[in-house]
């Protein structure tokens, strides 16, 4: 049997002060980009808070025939406007601007400040990270068993078993994003 190929968008924070463990497993760029754009809308400050304060893993796993072939950290592809502190990329979360913003929010006891932040995804750059996958591709209802991974961030929550669609490892299935025309039928 030839194992299928897929992309997995991971958004996670190790358990501690906060918890977040979403996986979005699809085979075309559209759903991955829609999830990222939804996150960058920063509803209630959720995405900014977890990436700036907790250093969440936000990355793209590429799987060919059941083997992890790449992990790309997506922090450099998202910018955040810290208002009076300037604009940074998420990979600059330890910059003085980000540290000052985090200190002010914590000092004021006002974590709602994260909801004020505007975030922007470099869609064109991320799209280039998503070339067509080799067939067969994972399909709705199918699962994929991965061998132990040899690289990627130690904080990753990527499990050995994946299912097509959106999953919250803490609470179970998430509602899939509307997939439109870019669901690939067949393999």
TAVENMO-V30965 format. One record per helix or strand of 2 or more residues. SS is the DSSP state (helix for helix, strand for strand). FROM is the first residue (numbers start at 1). TO is the last residue. If there is no record, write none. Layout:
ss=SS from=FROM to=TO
ss=SS from=FROM to=TO
//
This chain:
ss=strand from=5 to=13
ss=strand from=20 to=26
ss=helix from=29 to=40
ss=helix from=43 to=53
ss=strand from=57 to=64
ss=strand from=67 to=73
ss=helix from=75 to=77
ss=strand from=78 to=81
ss=helix from=83 to=85
ss=strand from=87 to=89
ss=helix from=90 to=92
ss=helix from=96 to=107
ss=helix from=111 to=116
ss=strand from=118 to=121
ss=helix from=123 to=128
ss=strand from=143 to=145
ss=strand from=161 to=163
ss=strand from=165 to=168
ss=strand from=172 to=173
ss=helix from=180 to=182
//
